[in-house]
Amino acid sequence: MQSEFLTLSEVAALLKLGERTTYDLARQGRLVGAAKIGRQWRVGKKALEAWLREGGEATFGEKRSA
């Protein structure tokens, strides 16, 4: 069974970004599906995949409101 959540390291590899860049995007609220659980970040796999299918650019460059 595959996990429904990805670590920031896994997201960085998938998006071909540095881990620090991926962390910064999550912290700024610009990474779709990212949530901090305790002391660790997790990214919802389905939300990220849907965002990528839609082109990804519209929300990636804009800060999401909480």
C-alpha positions as CSV (number, residue, x, y, z in Angstrom):
1,M,0.0,0.0,0.0
2,Q,1.4,3.4,-1.0
3,S,1.3,6.2,1.5
4,E,-1.2,9.0,0.9
5,F,1.3,11.5,2.1
6,L,4.8,12.4,0.8
7,T,7.7,13.8,2.7
8,L,9.3,17.1,1.6
9,S,12.3,15.0,0.4
10,E,10.0,12.9,-1.8
11,V,8.3,16.0,-3.2
12,A,11.6,17.7,-3.9
13,A,12.7,14.6,-5.9
14,L,9.4,14.5,-7.8
15,L,9.5,18.2,-8.7
16,K,13.3,18.2,-9.3
17,L,13.8,20.9,-6.7
18,G,16.2,21.3,-3.9
19,E,15.0,20.2,-0.5
20,R,15.5,23.7,1.0
21,T,13.5,25.2,-1.8
22,T,10.7,22.7,-1.2
23,Y,10.8,23.4,2.5
24,D,10.6,27.2,1.9
25,L,7.6,26.7,-0.4
26,A,5.8,24.6,2.2
27,R,6.6,27.1,4.9
28,Q,5.3,30.0,2.8
29,G,2.1,28.2,2.0
30,R,2.9,28.0,-1.7
31,L,3.1,24.2,-1.9
32,V,-0.3,22.7,-2.6
33,G,-1.4,20.0,-0.1
34,A,1.5,20.7,2.4
35,A,0.7,20.6,6.1
36,K,2.9,20.5,9.2
37,I,2.1,17.6,11.4
38,G,4.0,17.9,14.7
39,R,7.5,18.8,13.7
40,Q,7.4,17.3,10.2
41,W,5.9,18.4,6.9
42,R,3.7,16.1,4.8
43,V,2.2,16.7,1.4
44,G,-1.1,15.1,0.3
45,K,-0.2,13.0,-2.7
46,K,-3.6,13.3,-4.3
47,A,-3.7,17.1,-3.9
48,L,-0.2,17.4,-5.4
49,E,-1.0,15.1,-8.3
50,A,-4.2,17.0,-9.1
51,W,-2.2,20.3,-9.0
52,L,0.4,18.9,-11.3
53,R,-2.3,17.6,-13.8
54,E,-3.8,21.1,-13.9
55,G,-0.4,22.7,-14.8
56,G,0.8,23.6,-11.4
57,E,1.8,27.1,-12.1
58,A,-1.3,29.1,-11.0
59,T,-1.0,28.4,-7.3
60,F,2.7,27.6,-7.1
61,G,3.7,31.2,-7.5
62,E,1.0,32.7,-5.3
63,K,0.7,32.4,-1.5
64,R,-2.4,30.6,-0.5
65,S,-4.7,32.1,2.1
66,A,-5.1,30.0,5.3
